[in-house]
């Protein structure tokens, strides 16, 4: 398996507010650039998704795959590929949320970790750069979506 790519951002919101955005998979096409469909196919006892089917369209990269999720309250969510797509061989990742003490509004450090393995051979350097772009873009999109939800009151 490849090396993990990791990046962090601080978002002006509580972990619960951020995790609510992360857990709202049907809304992903509204705010993520490449996810065209995200359908919850299995829900756990907590009410959160355990498996989600994604349709990805990132220009030349198009794929459909299913991720399995495990949740640690509003502290962390981890996922792994449970149904390979045409392109993906492995897709493992996590968001870890740590509240920043003090201050108002609440602030949270969000760390995104991602490991991708494709069925198409890629040079390690190119693959790591692509992962870094995916991680950084996802964090920025998440921060914008949380800010938008906060300004709309929910």
Helices and strands as residue ranges (DSSP letters): E 5-11, H 15-23, G 25-27, H 28-31, E 35-43, E 49-58, E 61-72, E 76-83, E 88-100, E 107-118, H 124-151
